[in-house]
Amino acid sequence: MTTYRFDQRIAEIYRHSKEYQKRQIAGFDIRAAQSDVLLFINDHPRLTQLKIAKAMALDPSLLAKDLKMLANKGWIKREVLPSDRRARVITMTASGTELVVKLHENMDEWWDRLFKNNPEIDQAVLARELDKVYQGLEESN
């Protein structure tokens, strides 16, 4: 049986996408890793810092620094959770949502170019297969 290095390929694809994203967001004064956090917050509203750190497999203290920067830029709000005064709930601001739209547009351009330059890759098939992988992971957790 052939063993495929999916972890290596997925990591390489991610690195390529982040390199493109870094070039596109250079004028936004945000690092690629921080843009990942912002996109995650947009997709998972009103989570606590700790839940975000766990879900993204990030060190909570490093995440706290990124969240502070994102809040200082006005892209997110960190609100004290009434039921646990030590916890903070993270929410998007209007300007954060605007930035997320730009980040999505940048990545859509990257994917569009990839598929245009590689017509042998069937976008619909790839999407279905990746959805199956994701569902399998979700069911096994």
N, C-alpha and C positions, 0 to 999 in steps of 0.2 A: 504494500500500500504506500502510495506517495504521501509524504508529509509536506504540506505547504506551510510556508512561514507567513501566515495571515497577519500575525502581530507586527512583523517587520513591514509588510506592505501597507497596512493601515497606518502605522507610524509614519512611513514615508509620504503617503498621501496627505496626512495631516500636516507634516512639515512643509510640503509644497504649498498647501493652501495657506498656511500661516505666513510663509515668505511673501506670497502675493498680497495677503491682507496687510502685512507690515508696510509694504510699499504704498498701498492704497490709503492707509490711515495715517501716514506720516504727518499730515497737517492737522490731525485731530488731537494731538498730544495725549495719546493713549497707546499703551503697549498691547501687543497681540493677546497676551494672557489676560490682561484686564478686559479686552474686548470679549473674550470668551466668558468671563464672569458676567459682564453686562448682558450678553445674549442669554445666558442661563437664567439670570434674574428676570429678564423679559418673558422667558418661556415658563418660569415657575414663580409666579408672583406671591408675595407675602410670606416667604420662608424666612426662618431665622438664620442668622449668620452660621450657627452650628450646623443646621440642616444643609445649608449651601455647601459648607466645607466638606461634610460627609458625602453628599451627592456628587461633588466634583472631585473627590479624593484630594483635597487641598489641606495643607497645614492651616489650622484656624488662625494662628497669629499672622501668617503671611496673607491670608485672605482678609483679615482685619485691616491690614495696611492698604491693600488694593481697594477695599470698600471705602476707607477714609478718603483716598484720592478721588474715587468716583463721586463720593458725596461732595467733596470740595469743588469739583468741577460742575456740580449741580445736576448730575445725571441720575443719581439715586437719592433716596432718603433713608435714614436709619432711625427707626422709631422704637422707643422702649415698649416692650410687650407688657400690657397691663397685668397679666396673670403671672409674669415672672420678670421683675424689674431688672434682672441681670441680662436678660435676652433682648436682642434687637431684631425687629422685623424689617426686612429690606423691601422697598418699593421703588418703582421707576418714577421718574419725573417726566414732564412733557419733553424737555430737551434730551433726556436719556432715550426716550422712545424715538425721537427724531434721529438720533445717532444710530440706534438699532436698525432703523429703516435703511440708512446709508450702508451700514455694515452688511446687511442682507443683500442689498443691491450689488455691492462689491463682490460678494461670494457668488451670487447668481451669475455675474459676468465671468468669473473664473470658471465655473462649471460649464456655462454656455460655450466658452472658448475651448475647453477640454473636449466637449462632445463634437463641436464643429471641426476641430482639428483631428479627431479620432472617430470618424463615422462608423468604424467597426464596433464601437462600444454602444450597445443598445441601452439608452438611458432608462427606459421603462423596465427592462429586465434587471438591470443593476439595482434600481430602486426596489423592486420586488424582492430580490435576493437579500439586500441589506435589511429590509423590513423583516424578513424571516429570521435573520440572524438576531436582530434586536428583540423580536418577540420571544425567540428561544432563550435569550439571556434574561429577559424579564420573567419568564415562566420558571426559570431555574433558580431565581433569587427568592 
